[in-house]
């Protein structure tokens, strides 16, 4: 099994290493069982039990789970992973928003700041492509 992200889709997007899922099986919901994805292959994910109200279960590794199960109501995504590129984009948009002048900026001023960053990113991407 690989530790790299895979395009295997769930109901909310790809199943990736680092995500936290709640097990929605009827007998697990009451236990508030949470699983952290530690490895992903083309067909399965290995998880570690991060939270379970049943004593002795936390920290245990699950058997490999079929990725197609994540596309059903069997699991609910609780926490997604953020990669470095997403974090850098977020920081640029946040800086633009906090840089809007005035005591109480309007939604249009925030939108203008976000649009400016979007245009900068589009221009940078076009320049990088040549």
Secondary structure, DSSP 8 states (H G I E B T S, - for coil): -B-S----EETTEE--TT-EEEE-SHHHHTTT-EEEEEEE-SSEEEEEEEE-SSTT-TT-B---EEGGGGGTTTEEEEE----HHHHHHHHHHHHHHHT--SSS--HHHHHHHHHHHHHHHHHHHHHHH-
